Amino acid sequence: MLKAAATDLANRRPVWDALGELFLDTDRSYWRKQRVCILATSPYNLEEIEHILFYEVYPILKWNLLSIAGEWVGFDEKWLEEQIMRRLESPYRFFHIFNFGRLSFGKDPEWLATKLAIAQARSAATSAR
């Protein structure tokens, strides 16, 4: 996990940023088209994108959804990268298996709509070839 993220930062950064939009305290559907475009053109398959969402982005940004006045404009990309990498490098990363992101956020309506749109965009791109 750490090795994959550390050796692929150029591809990871836009994916982290796009997935981070799912944690803003605003109408998240507004950015869906842009988010889908970034994620659909990334080198990651849907399973890998979900892994990045649940195990890299969710643990850092989940608290924004619980805040009374959470961030609604966007997260600083450098800060997000630093937080994710620090968590991945943690000597306590063994405990990261106790992550409930897949159970809780995996059913989020905006994530489900985004996931479906990614699959449709990739299918359309394949058909156009």
N, C-alpha and C positions, 0 to 999 in steps of 0.2 A: 504494500500500500504506500508506504513512505517512499520507497525507491521509484515506484511508478509516478508519483506526484512530483518528486524532486527532479527526475530526469525528463519530465514532459511539461514543464511550467508554461512554455509558450502556448501549448494547446489547452492546458488546465485553466489558465487565468480567465479567458473569456467565458468558459463553462461555469467557473465559480461565480463570476459576476452575473451571468444570466440566471443561474439558479438562485442567487442571492435575492433577485427580484421577487421571488416567491415568499420572502419573509418581510416584505415592506408592509407598513401599517397604512395601506391605502388600497384602492381598487387594483388588484394585481393583474386582472384581465386586460387592463389597458396596454401593458407591455408584452402581451402574449405573442403577437406576430413577430416582433423583434427577437424575443426569447427563443421562439421555435426556430427561426432562421439560424440563429447562432448555434443552437443545440443540434439541429438537423444537419448542419454542415460540419460539425465537429467530427473528429476521427473516432469517436466513441460510439459503440452500439447502445441501445436503450438500457440494457442491463448494466453496462458500465456507467452510464449517466445516472441511473438510479443509485448505484453504489456511491458515486461522487456526491450525490445529493444527500443520501442518508448517513454516510460515514465521514464526510469531509465538511459539507456546508451546514447541514442541519445542526450538528452539535454546537457550532459556533453561533448561529443566528437564531436558533429556536427561541431564545429569550426575548427577542424583539417582538414576537407575536404575543407574548405574555405581558408586555409592558403597557401601561396605561397610555403613555405618549411615546410610542415607539418611533423608530426611524421611518420616514415615509418618502424621502427623496432618493436615497441610495446609499450603499455602503462604500467606504473608501476601499478601492481595490488592493492597495498596498497593505492596509490594515487587515483585510480579509485574508490575504495570502499569508501574512505573518502569523495570524491566529491559527489558520489551518495547519501550516507547517509546524508550528510549535506543538500543536496537539498530536500531529503524526509522529513527531520526534520524542514525545514524552516517554520517560522510562516506565510510566504506568499505562502504556497503550494496551496492555493485556486487558485492562478493565473496559476498554472501548467496546468489547463484545456486548456489554449491557447497554445497548443503544436502542431506544424505543422509537426511533424515527420511522423505521419501516412500518411499525404498527400504527403509530399515530398520524404521521404526515403522509404516509403512503396512501391514505384515503382522502387526502385534501382535494376538493373539487377542482381547484385551479391546477394542481399538479396533474391530476387525471386528464384534464382538458389539454394541457401542454403535452403530455405524453402521447395522447391520441394524435394531436396535430403534428408531432415529430414523425410518428409512423406514417401518417398520410403524406407529409412533405417528402419523406424519403421514398415512399412508394411512387409518388408522382414523378420524382426525379429519375427513378429507375425506369419507369414507363416511357419517359421522354427520350431515353437513349436509344 
